[in-house]
Amino acid sequence: MTLKNTRTLTLLAGLLLTAPLALLARPDAAGSGGLPNAPTADQSTAAQMVYGLLSDSRYAYRPRALDDALSADMYKRYLESLDAGKQFFTAADIAKFDAYKTKLDDAIKSGDLSPAYTIFAAYKQRVDERVAYARGLLKQPGNFDFTGKDRYDYDRKDAPWVADTAALDALWKQSVRNDWLRLKLAGKKNDDIAKTLDKRYANLAKGIGEIKGEDLFQTFVNSYANAIDPHTDYLTPKSAENFNMTMSLSLDGIGALLQKQDDVVAIREVIPGGPAARSSLLKPGDRIVGVGQGESGAMDDVIGWRIDDVVAKIRGAKGTKVRLDMIPAEAGLDSKPNRIVLVRDKVRLEDQAAKSEIINVPPADGAPAKRIGVIKLPGFYQDFEGRRKNANDYASATRDVAKLLTKLRADKVDGVVLDLRNNGGGSLNEAVELTGLFIDRGPVVQVREAGGRVQVDSDTDSGIAWEGPLAVLINRGSASASEIFAGAIQDYGRGLVIGETTFGKGTVQNLADLDRWPANEGPRFGQVKLTIAQFFRVSGGSTQHKGVVPDIAFPVSVDATEYGESTYDNALPWTKIAAVPHTSYGNFAPLLPKLETLHSSRIVGDKEFQWWSQDVAEFRAERAKKWISLNEVERRAERDREDGKRKQRQAERKQLGLDLDPLGDDSNDDGLAASERDIAKDAAREKLAEKRPDPLLRESAAILADAVRLLNADRKLSAQVLPTATAPGHWAD
């Protein structure tokens, strides 16, 4: 596949099509450092540069003037980023903040961001007050009687700001009572419950109190960036580095995933093939208490540090050494640490790369069994820098999928399912080139720039890596680049699209490096991921809002009013442009009724699929309720029903000879936060979850197998559906 040149604002190789970034640092990500009272000089300059890019230039696809109207929008978003659940501020607080409602535009333009810091200082004070109140409740046993008819209204997204502190007290009392009840139902004793929750609430206040100025700056500037459109974001230099590592699936370090637990950073997972794994000296649950550079650099005591600060100390250039003081998972925190030395190396994040497996679909209607290859692609990743340097081993979704297709062909599979569920997108180049593995040249996507010019991105390489039967599995979490690929496969009639309607993100982003203009030697100002274009399918339609609609639909697990592009109040509207000529490999319309009939008949007897459908319906009904009972008898009955259902299903699996659920014996709710669990056990449980029965994937393979059988058995139907095919089993030639 050839490298497509980027167009407007080519400041970093590679256009991006991704889901939104998280804004505010998580409380468990806090540690050392403190919040200054004003931005640094570089941050003030960065804010003004972001203004120049988003509101005072022609780079943004839909620029908005930074005026009082946009300031009011920023104000709303900034408050939401701090207190989305309206759990800390009162209406009186908001009335005071309203003085800044039309002044945030001036703050960005001038670089004087004092309003953001003033509001945050009040937020921190309110957090401290709420935490003190919550911790005080734990000392009053009378608060934890669960025999009444109380309920906890947990969904406060659309709730008004509460009137006063008394109303906040009432809200927090119910929240604390729910936390207590969850732990009680999980079998915890009262003393242990009180200790667990006291530490949890204390950590909340500590985390907020130790948020750094760069975190607050990014959050505030993003209230401006996100007001432009949902997918425009500002990234600090550190956030930009992490984003690029995610896209490239590689980093230089020791090869370990870390997690904060109380005041200590611990190993959550050792990445296969990395320095940590090769040393055999680290395991999940081990805690890092000291970090030193090289053979003799000073050892820094990192207890209490932010996790990102510890990560920064451990990462480093390939070939350099890092010393770690480690306390084994099984030892007390006051034990003498073990000192180990590791040589940093480039680490590939294989868990996030494409993977394959084979599903055996049993015989049906006298036709033999079918072997269906599955490729799971979690993202359209690409190492932009490696590709720019013409490196031979840069990470690429297309390159990885091509290798897997070669392997599946050698394994003589009868068809391939490309699983794009929860694939939020990535590189536009990768979306185009991945499509090129399944078509022989032709347009893949149309891109309309801010000025109205439309450019067609095409696969220009001849040849098809897989010409056989193909299906694409999607859900509501499939976004952007996933929608380009699925839409192109559908428009070309190249394969079946199965699952749920996708996210509906039809815009293109690019990374603008703010350090390019001053030509800094090192990163100072960060980057902006800004929307520069809108993409359209070759058929002319946009995926914006509407998404890609599957040929064979599964029950909707997440409603479009709850998740997706349509939930953003400032998303671009749906529109359409002219289609471009493209090959039509097939027309599956005559085949779909037969596939629907076979699918409907099969899932009636498919226990796993029926259980999944039942769980989805129950989840959506519970979510729509937006409250939960605080009556122990009712909650225990609900828990017992869930436990009974889980055990009954596991028993039926044994009776029917189905694969067992590796988590079938686990309780659904232990009442603990992630940082409160045993890290090693929680990580192991996460790995087991990947092996749980997947009825949707299995049914997708069965649908594709049905299509293969029907078309191979009926030459007249095959000629109607696949007019260009030259042989059975060929869906593209």
C-alpha positions in Angstrom: 0.0 0.0 0.0 1.3 3.5 -0.8 1.6 6.4 1.6 -1.2 8.9 1.2 0.0 12.5 1.5 -1.9 14.5 4.1 -3.4 17.8 3.1 -4.2 21.0 5.0 -2.1 21.6 8.1 0.4 18.8 7.7 2.1 19.4 11.0 2.4 15.7 12.0 2.2 12.8 9.5 -1.1 11.1 9.6 -4.7 12.2 9.8 -6.7 11.0 12.9 -10.1 9.7 13.2 -10.6 9.0 16.9 -13.1 9.1 19.7 -12.9 12.0 22.2 -10.1 12.2 24.8 -10.7 12.1 28.5 -10.3 15.6 30.1 -9.6 15.7 33.8 -7.0 13.6 35.5 -8.5 10.7 37.4 -8.3 11.1 41.2 -6.2 7.9 41.4 -3.7 9.5 39.1 -2.6 12.1 41.6 0.5 12.3 43.7 3.4 14.7 44.2 3.2 18.3 43.0 0.9 21.1 43.7 -1.5 23.4 41.9 -0.1 26.9 41.2 -2.3 30.0 41.4 -1.7 31.0 37.8 -0.6 29.5 34.5 3.1 29.4 33.5 4.3 31.7 30.8 4.4 28.8 28.3 0.8 27.9 29.2 -0.4 31.5 28.6 1.3 31.5 25.3 -0.1 28.1 24.4 -3.7 29.3 25.2 -3.2 32.2 22.8 -1.8 29.9 20.1 -4.8 27.6 20.5 -7.0 30.7 19.9 -5.1 31.6 16.8 -5.6 28.0 15.5 -9.2 27.5 16.3 -10.8 30.9 15.9 -8.4 33.1 14.1 -7.3 31.0 11.1 -8.7 28.9 8.3 -7.4 25.6 9.7 -10.5 24.5 11.6 -13.2 22.9 9.6 -15.9 24.8 11.4 -14.2 27.7 13.2 -16.2 29.6 15.8 -15.5 33.2 16.9 -14.2 33.4 20.4 -16.8 35.8 21.7 -19.2 36.1 24.6 -21.5 33.4 23.2 -18.6 30.9 23.0 -17.4 32.0 26.4 -20.8 31.0 27.9 -20.4 27.6 26.2 -16.9 27.3 27.6 -18.2 28.2 31.0 -20.8 25.4 30.9 -18.3 22.8 29.7 -15.7 23.8 32.3 -18.1 23.4 35.1 -19.2 20.0 33.7 -15.6 18.9 33.5 -15.2 19.6 37.2 -18.6 18.6 38.6 -20.5 16.7 36.0 -22.7 15.0 38.6 -23.5 18.3 40.4 -22.3 16.8 43.6 -20.0 19.6 44.9 -21.2 23.0 43.8 -24.4 24.6 45.0 -26.6 27.0 43.1 -25.1 29.8 45.2 -21.6 28.8 44.0 -22.8 28.9 40.4 -24.4 32.3 40.9 -21.0 33.7 42.0 -19.2 32.0 39.1 -21.7 33.5 36.6 -19.5 36.7 36.7 -17.0 34.8 34.6 -19.6 33.5 32.1 -18.8 36.0 29.4 -15.1 36.6 30.3 -13.5 33.3 29.5 -13.0 34.4 25.9 -10.9 37.3 27.1 -9.0 34.9 29.4 -7.9 32.7 26.5 -7.0 35.6 24.2 -5.0 37.4 26.9 -3.4 34.3 28.4 -4.7 35.5 31.8 -6.5 32.3 33.0 -7.2 33.4 36.5 -11.0 32.7 36.3 -10.2 29.0 35.7 -7.9 28.9 38.8 -10.5 30.8 40.9 -13.2 28.3 40.0 -11.0 25.4 40.6 -9.9 26.7 44.0 -13.6 26.8 45.0 -14.1 23.3 43.6 -11.2 22.0 45.7 -12.7 23.6 48.8 -16.1 22.0 48.1 -14.4 18.6 47.5 -12.7 18.9 50.9 -16.0 19.8 52.6 -17.9 17.0 50.9 -15.2 14.4 51.9 -15.1 15.7 55.5 -18.9 15.3 55.6 -18.8 11.8 54.1 -16.0 10.6 56.4 -18.1 12.0 59.3 -21.1 9.9 58.3 -19.0 6.8 58.6 -18.7 7.4 62.4 -22.4 7.4 62.9 -23.8 3.8 62.8 -27.4 5.1 62.7 -26.9 6.3 59.1 -26.7 2.7 57.9 -30.0 1.2 58.6 -31.4 -0.2 55.3 -34.9 -1.2 56.3 -36.7 1.8 54.8 -37.8 2.8 51.4 -35.0 5.2 50.6 -33.4 5.2 47.1 -30.3 6.7 45.6 -30.8 8.8 42.5 -27.4 8.3 40.9 -28.0 9.9 37.5 -27.6 13.7 38.0 -26.6 14.6 34.5 -29.7 16.7 33.8 -30.4 17.6 37.5 -30.3 21.2 38.6 -27.6 22.5 40.9 -28.8 21.9 44.5 -30.0 24.9 46.4 -27.6 24.8 49.4 -25.3 22.8 51.6 -28.2 21.0 53.3 -29.3 19.6 49.9 -25.8 18.5 49.2 -25.7 16.7 52.6 -28.8 14.8 51.7 -27.4 13.8 48.3 -24.1 12.7 49.8 -25.7 10.8 52.6 -27.5 8.6 50.1 -24.4 8.1 48.0 -22.4 7.0 51.1 -25.2 4.8 52.2 -25.1 3.1 48.8 -21.4 2.6 49.0 -21.8 1.0 52.4 -24.6 -1.2 51.3 -22.7 -2.5 48.3 -19.8 -3.6 50.6 -22.2 -5.1 53.1 -23.9 -7.2 50.4 -20.4 -8.3 49.3 -19.9 -9.8 52.8 -17.8 -7.1 54.4 -18.0 -6.4 58.2 -18.9 -3.0 59.4 -15.4 -2.1 60.7 -13.9 -3.1 57.4 -16.5 -1.2 55.5 -15.8 2.0 57.5 -12.1 1.7 57.0 -12.4 1.0 53.2 -14.7 4.0 52.6 -12.8 6.3 54.9 -9.7 5.6 52.9 -11.6 5.9 49.6 -13.0 9.4 50.4 -9.7 10.6 51.8 -8.0 9.5 48.6 -10.6 11.5 46.6 -9.7 14.7 48.4 -6.0 14.0 48.2 -6.2 13.3 44.5 -8.0 16.5 43.7 -5.7 18.5 45.9 -2.6 17.2 44.1 -3.8 17.8 40.5 -1.1 19.7 38.7 -1.3 23.0 36.9 -0.8 21.3 33.6 -3.9 19.1 34.2 -6.0 22.1 35.1 -4.7 24.0 32.1 -5.5 21.2 29.7 -9.0 20.9 31.2 -9.8 24.6 30.9 -8.4 24.9 27.4 -10.4 21.9 26.4 -13.6 23.6 27.5 -12.8 26.0 24.6 -11.6 23.3 22.2 -14.6 21.1 22.8 -16.9 24.0 22.3 -15.6 24.2 18.7 -16.6 20.6 18.1 -16.7 17.4 20.1 -13.5 16.0 18.6 -11.2 19.0 18.9 -8.9 18.7 21.9 -5.8 20.4 23.4 -3.0 18.1 24.7 -0.2 19.1 27.0 3.2 17.9 26.0 2.9 15.0 28.3 -0.6 14.1 27.0 0.6 14.4 23.4 3.5 12.0 24.1 1.1 9.5 25.6 -1.3 9.9 22.7 1.4 9.2 20.2 2.5 6.2 22.1 -1.0 4.8 21.9 -1.1 5.4 18.2 2.3 3.8 17.6 1.7 0.8 20.0 5.2 1.2 21.2 7.3 2.9 23.8 10.8 2.9 25.3 10.8 1.5 28.8 10.8 -1.6 30.9 7.5 -3.2 29.6 5.2 -3.1 32.5 1.7 -1.6 33.0 1.5 0.3 36.3 -1.4 1.1 38.6 -1.7 3.4 41.6 -2.9 1.8 44.8 -3.1 4.1 47.8 0.3 5.9 47.9 2.2 3.3 46.0 2.6 2.5 42.3 2.4 -1.3 41.6 2.9 -3.6 38.6 -0.4 -4.5 37.1 0.9 -6.5 34.1 4.2 -7.5 32.7 4.2 -7.1 29.0 5.5 -10.2 27.2 8.9 -9.7 25.4 9.8 -6.5 27.3 12.8 -6.1 29.6 10.7 -6.7 32.8 9.4 -10.0 31.3 12.9 -11.1 30.2 14.3 -10.5 33.6 11.7 -12.6 35.4 12.2 -10.3 38.4 8.8 -8.6 38.4 5.3 -9.9 38.7 1.8 -8.3 39.1 1.3 -6.8 42.5 4.9 -5.9 43.1 5.3 -2.3 44.3 7.8 0.3 43.2 9.1 2.5 46.0 12.2 3.9 44.5 13.6 4.8 41.0 17.2 5.7 40.1 18.8 6.4 36.7 21.8 4.5 35.3 24.3 2.6 37.4 24.7 5.2 40.1 22.1 8.0 39.9 20.3 9.0 43.1 17.4 6.9 44.1 14.1 8.9 44.3 11.6 7.7 46.9 8.4 7.6 44.8 5.9 6.7 47.5 3.1 9.2 47.2 4.0 10.3 43.7 1.6 10.6 40.9 1.6 7.6 38.7 2.5 9.6 35.6 5.5 11.1 37.4 6.7 7.6 38.3 6.1 6.4 34.7 8.2 9.4 33.5 11.1 8.3 35.7 10.9 4.7 34.5 10.6 5.5 30.8 13.8 6.4 28.9 15.9 5.9 25.9 16.5 2.4 24.6 19.7 0.9 25.9 19.8 3.0 29.1 19.5 1.5 32.6 17.0 2.2 35.3 17.2 0.9 38.9 14.0 0.0 40.8 13.5 -0.6 44.5 10.7 -3.2 44.6 8.6 -4.7 47.4 7.1 -8.0 46.5 3.3 -8.3 46.4 3.3 -10.8 49.2 5.5 -8.7 51.6 4.4 -5.9 53.8 5.0 -2.3 52.7 7.5 -1.8 55.5 9.7 -4.7 54.2 13.1 -4.1 52.9 12.9 -3.5 49.1 14.8 -5.5 46.5 16.9 -3.5 44.1 16.9 -4.5 40.4 18.5 -3.1 37.3 16.8 -3.2 33.9 18.0 -2.0 30.5 15.3 -0.1 28.7 14.2 -1.3 25.3 11.5 -0.6 22.7 8.3 -2.3 23.9 5.5 -3.3 21.5 2.0 -3.1 23.1 0.9 -6.4 21.6 -2.4 -6.6 23.6 -3.6 -3.6 21.5 -2.6 -5.1 18.2 -4.6 -7.1 15.7 -5.1 -10.8 16.6 -6.7 -13.8 14.9 -8.4 -17.0 15.8 -10.5 -19.6 14.0 -14.1 -20.5 14.8 -15.4 -23.9 13.6 -19.0 -23.6 12.5 -20.8 -27.0 12.6 -22.4 -28.7 9.5 -25.9 -27.5 8.5 -28.5 -28.7 6.0 -26.2 -31.4 4.7 -23.4 -28.9 4.0 -20.0 -29.6 5.7 -18.6 -27.6 8.6 -17.0 -24.3 7.9 -13.8 -22.8 9.3 -14.2 -19.0 9.8 -11.2 -16.9 10.5 -11.6 -14.0 12.9 -9.4 -10.9 13.1 -10.0 -8.7 16.1 -8.7 -5.1 15.4 -9.0 -2.8 18.5 -7.8 0.3 16.7 -6.4 1.8 13.4 -3.0 2.3 14.8 0.1 3.6 13.0 3.5 4.7 14.1 3.5 8.0 12.2 7.1 8.8 13.0 8.4 5.3 12.1 6.6 5.4 8.8 8.0 8.9 8.1 11.5 7.5 8.6 10.8 4.5 6.4 11.4 2.2 9.2 11.0 -1.5 8.4 9.2 -2.4 11.6 6.8 0.4 12.3 3.4 -0.5 13.8 0.6 -0.6 11.3 -2.9 -2.0 11.6 -2.9 -2.8 7.9 0.5 -4.6 7.9 -0.6 -6.7 10.9 -3.9 -7.6 9.4 -2.2 -8.5 6.1 0.1 -11.0 7.9 -2.9 -12.5 9.7 -4.8 -12.9 6.4 -1.8 -14.8 5.0 -1.8 -17.1 8.0 -5.6 -17.7 7.8 -5.3 -18.4 4.1 -2.6 -21.0 4.8 -5.0 -22.5 7.4 -7.6 -22.8 4.6 -10.4 -20.8 6.3 -13.7 -20.5 4.4 -14.3 -16.9 5.3 -13.0 -14.0 7.4 -14.9 -11.9 10.0 -13.2 -8.6 10.9 -14.2 -7.7 14.4 -14.3 -3.9 14.8 -16.5 -3.8 17.9 -15.4 -0.9 20.2 -12.8 0.2 17.7 -12.8 3.9 18.1 -10.8 4.7 15.0 -7.3 6.0 14.5 -5.3 6.8 11.3 -7.1 7.7 8.1 -4.3 6.2 6.1 -4.8 2.9 7.8 -8.6 2.9 7.1 -7.9 3.5 3.4 -5.1 0.9 3.2 -6.9 -1.7 5.2 -9.8 -1.4 2.8 -7.3 -2.0 0.0 -6.6 -5.5 1.3 -10.1 -6.5 0.3 -10.6 -4.5 -3.0 -8.5 -4.2 -6.2 -8.0 -0.4 -6.5 -10.6 2.2 -6.2 -11.9 5.1 -4.0 -12.4 4.4 -0.3 -13.5 7.7 1.2 -14.2 11.3 0.2 -12.8 14.1 2.3 -14.3 17.6 2.2 -12.1 20.3 3.5 -13.1 23.6 5.2 -13.1 25.4 1.9 -15.4 22.9 0.3 -12.9 21.1 -1.8 -13.5 17.4 -2.0 -10.6 15.0 -2.3 -11.0 11.3 -2.9 -8.6 8.9 -1.0 -8.2 5.7 -2.9 -6.5 2.4 -2.8 -4.0 2.6 -5.6 -2.2 -0.8 -5.3 -3.4 -3.6 -7.4 -4.2 -7.0 -5.9 -6.3 -8.3 -3.1 -5.0 -9.8 0.0 -8.2 -11.7 0.7 -10.8 -12.2 -2.1 -12.9 -14.7 -0.2 -16.1 -14.3 1.9 -15.9 -11.4 4.3 -18.0 -10.0 7.2 -17.5 -7.0 9.3 -18.8 -7.0 12.9 -19.6 -3.6 14.4 -21.3 -2.0 17.4 -22.1 1.4 18.8 -18.5 1.7 19.9 -17.2 1.3 16.3 -16.3 4.9 15.3 -14.6 7.0 12.6 -12.0 4.9 10.8 -14.0 1.8 11.6 -17.0 3.5 9.9 -14.9 4.4 6.9 -13.9 0.8 6.5 -17.3 -0.8 7.2 -19.0 1.8 4.9 -16.6 1.1 2.0 -17.0 -2.7 2.4 -20.8 -2.2 2.3 -20.7 0.3 -0.6 -18.5 -2.0 -2.7 -20.8 -5.0 -1.9 -17.5 -6.7 -0.8 -18.9 -8.3 2.4 -21.6 -8.4 4.9 -21.8 -5.9 7.8 -23.3 -7.4 11.0 -24.1 -6.0 14.4 -25.3 -2.6 15.6 -25.4 0.8 14.1 -22.0 2.5 14.6 -21.1 5.7 16.6 -21.7 8.2 13.8 -18.5 10.2 13.8 -17.8 11.5 10.3 -15.1 14.0 10.8 -11.3 14.1 10.3 -8.8 15.4 12.8 -5.1 16.3 12.5 -2.5 16.9 15.2 -1.1 20.4 15.1 2.2 20.7 17.0 2.3 24.1 18.6 6.0 23.8 18.9 6.5 23.8 15.1 6.0 27.5 14.8 8.5 28.7 17.4 10.7 25.7 16.3 11.5 24.7 19.9 14.1 22.2 20.6 11.9 20.4 23.1 8.1 20.2 23.7 6.8 23.3 25.5 3.3 24.2 24.2 1.6 20.9 23.4 -0.5 19.9 20.5 -4.1 20.5 19.2 -6.1 17.7 17.7 -8.5 19.7 15.5 -11.2 18.9 13.1 -10.1 19.9 9.6 -12.5 17.9 7.3 -15.5 15.8 7.0 -15.5 12.4 5.4 -18.1 10.8 3.2 -18.6 7.3 1.8 -18.0 6.6 -1.8 -21.8 6.4 -2.2 -21.9 10.0 -1.1 -23.6 9.6 2.3 -22.0 10.7 5.5 -21.7 8.5 8.6 -22.1 11.7 10.7 -24.9 11.1 13.3 -26.4 8.2 11.3 -23.4 5.9 11.4 -23.2 2.7 9.4 -26.3 0.6 9.5 -25.6 -3.2 9.5 -27.0 -5.6 6.9 -27.9 -8.1 9.7 -28.8 -6.3 12.9 -28.3 -7.6 16.5 -30.3 -6.2 19.4 -29.2 -2.7 20.3 -27.1 -2.7 23.5 -26.7 1.1 23.9 -29.3 3.5 22.8 -28.4 6.3 20.5 -29.7 8.9 23.0 -27.1 7.7 25.5 -23.9 7.2 23.5 -22.7 8.3 20.1 -22.3 11.4 17.9 -25.9 12.2 18.2 -25.5 12.9 21.9 -23.2 15.9 21.3 -25.0 19.2 21.3 -22.5 20.8 18.9 -21.8 17.9 16.5 -21.9 18.6 12.8 -25.2 17.8 11.1 -25.7 14.9 8.6 -25.3 15.8 5.0 -24.6 14.2 1.6 -22.4 14.9 -1.4 -22.2 13.2 -4.9 -21.2 9.6 -5.1 -18.0 8.6 -6.9 -17.8 5.7 -9.4 -16.6 2.5 -7.7 -16.7 -1.2 -8.3 -19.7 -3.3 -7.3 -18.5 -6.7 -6.3 -21.8 -7.8 -5.0 -25.4 -7.0 -4.0 -26.4 -8.9 -0.9 -30.0 -7.7 -0.9 -31.4 -11.0 -2.4 -29.4 -13.0 0.1 -30.3 -11.0 3.3 -33.9 -12.4 3.8 -32.5 -16.0 3.7 -29.7 -15.1 6.1 -32.2 -13.3 8.5 -34.4 -16.4 8.5 -31.5 -18.8 9.3 -30.2 -16.3 11.9 -33.5 -15.9 13.7 -34.1 -19.7 13.7 -30.6 -20.4 15.1 -30.5 -17.9 17.9 -33.8 -19.3 19.3 -31.8 -22.3 20.4 -28.6 -20.5 21.1 -28.5 -20.2 24.9 -25.5 -17.8 25.0 -27.2 -15.5 22.5 -30.5 -15.6 24.3 -28.8 -14.9 27.7 -26.9 -11.9 26.1 -30.2 -10.5 24.7 -31.8 -10.9 28.1 -28.9 -9.2 29.9 -29.0 -6.3 27.4 -32.8 -5.8 27.9 -32.3 -5.9 31.7 -29.4 -3.5 31.6 -31.2 -1.0 29.5 -34.3 -1.2 31.7 -32.2 -0.6 34.8 -30.3 2.2 33.2 -33.5 3.9 32.2 -34.6 3.8 35.9 -31.7 6.0 37.0 -32.0 5.1 40.7 -31.3 2.2 43.0 -33.1 1.0 46.1 -31.4 1.4 49.5 -33.5 -1.3 51.1 -31.2 -4.2 52.0 -33.9 -6.9 51.6 -34.7 -5.7 48.1 -31.0 -5.3 47.1 -30.1 -8.7 48.6 -33.0 -10.3 46.7 -31.7 -8.7 43.5 -28.2 -9.9 44.2 -29.4 -13.4 45.0 -31.4 -13.5 41.7 -28.2 -12.5 39.8 -26.1 -15.1 41.6 -28.8 -17.7 41.0 -29.0 -16.8 37.3 -25.2 -17.0 36.9 -25.0 -20.4 38.6 -27.9 -21.7 36.6 -26.4 -20.7 33.4 -23.1 -22.3 34.3 -24.9 -25.5 35.2 -26.7 -25.4 31.8 -23.4 -24.9 30.0 -22.1 -28.1 31.7 -25.2 -30.0 30.8 -25.2 -28.9 27.2 -21.4 -29.3 26.8 -20.8 -25.6 26.1 -17.7 -23.7 27.0 -17.8 -22.6 30.6 -17.7 -18.9 31.6 -14.3 -18.5 33.3 -16.0 -15.9 35.5 -19.2 -17.9 36.0 -18.4 -18.4 39.7 -17.5 -14.8 40.5 -19.9 -12.5 42.2 -21.1 -9.6 40.1 -20.3 -6.8 42.6 -17.6 -6.8 45.3 -18.3 -3.1 46.2 -14.7 -2.1 45.7 -13.1 0.5 43.6 -10.4 -0.6 41.2 -7.6 0.7 43.4 -8.9 -1.2 46.3 -8.7 -4.7 44.8 -5.8 -7.1 44.9 -3.9 -6.1 41.8 -2.7 -9.5 40.8 -6.1 -11.1 41.2 -7.9 -8.3 39.4 -5.4 -8.4 36.5 -5.9 -12.2 36.2 -9.6 -11.7 36.3 -9.3 -9.2 33.4 -7.4 -11.7 31.4 -10.1 -14.4 32.1 -12.8 -11.9 30.9 -11.2 -12.0 27.5 -12.0 -15.7 27.3 -15.7 -15.4 28.2 -18.2 -16.8 25.7 -18.8 -14.4 22.8 -22.1 -15.3 21.2 -22.1 -12.3 18.9 -18.8 -13.2 17.4 -19.8 -16.9 17.0 -23.1 -15.9 15.5 -21.4 -13.6 13.0 -19.2 -16.5 11.9 -22.3 -18.6 11.6 -24.0 -16.0 9.4 -21.0 -15.8 7.2 -20.9 -19.6 6.9 -24.6 -19.5 6.0 -23.8 -17.1 3.2 -21.0 -19.3 1.9 -23.2 -22.4 1.9 -26.2 -20.7 0.2 -24.1 -19.1 -2.5 -22.0 -22.2 -3.2 -25.2 -24.4 -3.4 -27.3 -22.1 -5.6 -25.5 -20.9 -8.7 -28.4 -18.8 -9.8 -28.5 -16.9 -6.5 -24.7 -16.6 -6.5 -24.8 -15.0 -10.0 -27.3 -12.6 -8.7 -25.5 -11.7 -5.5 -21.9 -11.9 -6.8 -22.0 -11.1 -10.5 -18.2 -10.6 -10.8 -17.1 -13.7 -9.0 -15.2 -16.2 -11.1 -15.3 -19.2 -8.8 -17.0 -20.5 -5.6 -15.6 -19.0 -2.5 -14.5 -15.8 -4.4 -16.4 -12.7 -3.5 -14.0 -10.4 -5.2 -11.7 -10.9 -8.3 
